[in-house]
Amino acid sequence: MAAGFTKRRRRGTLSVPPRTPKQQPPLVIFLSGLGCLAMAVLGLSVFVPAVEGDRHVTHIGIRTEGIVERVYTERHGRRSGRIVTYAEVRYAGPEGSARTMDSRVRKGWKMFGTQPPEAVKGERVTVLYNPEDGDHAVVDGWQRTYGFRGGMVWLLAFMGVTVLVAVPVQEVRKLRRRRTQRQGQAAR
């Protein structure tokens, strides 16, 4: 029933108060904030070491020339998935030893995620490898960056922290308001 209308009953009149929107319990909101924060921590624990590992090799790595031996694509994700291009690259590691690595090609997207970046068999690329560990190498220009996914992980972290701080503050304010209302009623 709408506000202001009355409903007739057998014994008298019953007034129906106006409906107020139902609020989510603070525990549900708090747990969703905790979930956002947990997902952000998981994402950061996987994502940051990979990006920082590539950055480290880029800064201290020894440059050498590599050749793309083979190019192949794979679908990642559910349903149709996103097409990802990989290239098998051969390069000379420490002391001239021949090494190969599979590297995800991260260059030259034609359209946003619909056509994979291209690499050509026989293409010459610059490889940077860690002098302490010759197996840890990256192709210059194909290294991982923070980009969109990193931004989303940081956004989740921000949302989680905001909710985890905002809900307790809101609850403390409600408790203080109730306490002052009780004290005001007791003083009358």
N, C-alpha and C positions, 0 to 999 in steps of 0.2 A: 504494500500500500504506500501511497505517496504521503509526504509529510502534510500534517494538517487535517487529514481525513480521520474519521472515527469509525470504529467498527461496532455495530450493535451486538450485544450479547443478551442473554436472558436477564441478567441482573445488572443493569446499568450500562455505562458506556466505557469502552476501553480505548484510550488514546494510544496511537502507535507512534513511537518516537522516530525521528528521521534516521535513515540509515547512514552510517559513516563507513568510509572505505575500510576494508579489513587490512590491518597492518601485519606485516610479516613478523613473527616472533624474533627477538634479537638473536636467539641461539642459531636460527637458520641462517640469518645474514652473517653472523660471526663465522659459522662453519663454511659458508661459501667463500668468505674472505680467506679463511685458512686453506681452503682448497686451491684458490688462485695462487696463493703464496707457495703452496707445495708444488704445484705444476711449474711455477717460475723457477723454483730451486732445482727441480729435476731438469728443466730445460737448460738452465745455466750450467749445471754440473756436467752436462753432455756437450753443450754447444761451445762454451767459452774455451775449454781446453783444446778443442779441435782448431778453433780460429787462432788462438794464441800460439799453438804449435806451428801452424803455417806461418804466422807472423815472425816467429823466432827463426825459422829456417830462412825466411825471406831476408831477414836482417844479417844473420851470420853465415848464411849458406855460401858454398862455393859454386860459382857459375860454371856450367858445362853445357855442351850442345847435346840435344837428344833428338831422336827420330821417332815419329809416330809409326808403330809397326802394324797396329790393327785398331779399327774403330768399330764400336758396337753400341747399340741402344738398348735400354731396358725401360719397362714401365714400372713406375713406383706409385703406390697408393691404391685406393679402392676403385672399383668400377673401371672406368676407362683409364684412369691413372695419368700421371705426368710422364712424359718421355724424357729420359735422362741419357745423355751421350757420355760414353766412357772411351778413353783412348789408352792403349797399351803403348808405353813409351820406353824405348831403350836408350840408355845413357851410360857414359863412362863414370863409374864411381871412384872412391878413393883408390889410389895407386893404379888407376887405369882399368880396374876390374869392370866387366860388363854387367850392368844391372838392368832390370826391367821393373816397371811399376804400372799399375792401373790407376789412371787419374780421371776424375770427373772433369769433363770439359765445361768450363764456366766462361764463355765468351760469346759475343755476337748473337744474342737472342733476336730472332726475327720478329716474333710477336710474343706478347706476354704469356709464356708457358705453352704455347700451342705448337711451335716448331722448335725442335731442340737445336742447340748450338752445333756448329759443324766443325769437324776436324777432318783432315784428309790424310790418307795413308801416304807415308813418305814425307810428310810435312816436317820441317825442321823447327824445333822449339828450344827455348832456353830452359834448362833445368837447374834448380838450386837444391843442393843436398847438404845435409848436416855433416860437417867434417868428422864429428865424433860417431855418428851413426849413418853410414852411407845409404841405408835402406829408407831413411826418412827424407823424402824429397818432394818438392812441389814444382810444377811447371809454372814459370813466371807468367802472371796474368790469369792463371786458373785457380789461384789459392782461394780458400774460403774467406768470406767476409761476414760482418755482422748483418748487414742488409735488413730485409723485411722481417725475417724470422727473429733476428736479434732484437729488433724493435718490438715485436709482439711479446717476446719473453720479458723484456723490461717493462712493457705495459702491464702484463699480468702481475709482475712483482709490485709495481706501483699500486695497482688496484687492490691487491691483497693487503698490503701495508695500510693503505687508506681505510679499508673496511675494518681491519683489525684495530685501528686507532679510533675510528669514528664511532663504532658501536659501543665500546665501553664508555666513551665520553658522553654519548647520548644517554646511556643508562644512568650514569652518575648524575647528570642534569635532571633526569626524571625523578630520581630518588631525592635530590635536594629540593625540587619543586614540591613533591609530596610532603616532605618534612616541614617545609615552611607553611604549607597549607594546613597541616595538622596543628602546628604551633599557633597559627592565626585563629583556628577554630577553638583551640583550647583557651586562648586568651579572652575570648568573647564571653 
